[in-house]
């Protein structure tokens, strides 16, 4: 991390992680799935580069990342197979960018407390064979959230959030057909009461279904 001035910072990181197989990955056997006792752990190396800006008014961050996954554990099935089985099947390359910004407005206006925006974009490609993958390419390609909080009185405040999600991949519908995940919006709201040591709130989730 390098501090350019009191507000602006550049950062980079390299991260090495691994995941061991779960009990389900190893031992589960059902009508459509079968585990694999010979699974190895999966590994991933993530490289990230970004910048952060902080002031009384704005806190923002922009970062790009690349994640190289090796021996990814996945459920796969061939064209003639009747069951999904777990294997260390793929090497998964993931690329993405993430942006977030919080505007702290309470000291500038008595009504608005803060506005928060976050957006991330992710894309992946997999290096494997000709088998169908169940999980490896199911990820949130676009993920946007906007949160707005404003003060009603000294004790009451109101906040709402809107989220947009667009998932990569497919699922099987009731007719057994593979269809793409639909993109959708979600809207939530919260009414909060604060007084001394007491804080109460009421949530309304997925208001418009």
Number of C-alpha atoms within 10 A of each C-alpha: 11 10 12 9 8 9 13 15 16 16 13 14 11 12 10 12 10 13 12 12 22 13 11 13 22 18 13 15 15 9 8 10 17 17 20 19 13 11 19 16 14 20 17 18 15 17 15 16 16 18 18 18 16 15 12 10 13 17 16 18 19 18 18 18 18 19 19 16 22 19 18 23 25 21 23 21 18 14 8 6 11 11 15 21 21 25 21 20 22 20 20 19 18 17 16 17 17 17 18 18 19 19 18 19 18 15 11 10 11 13 16 20 19 18 19 18 18 18 17 19 16 19 16 18 13 16 12 14 10 10 13 15 21 17 13 20 18 15 14 16 18 17 17 18 18 18 18 18 22 19 19 15 11 11 12 16 19 19 19 18 19 16 18 15 17 17 18 18 19 16 13 11 10 7 6 8 10 12 11 13 14 11 14 10 14 15 18 16 18 15 17 16 16 13 10 6 5 7 11 10 12 11 12 11 14 14 9 8 7
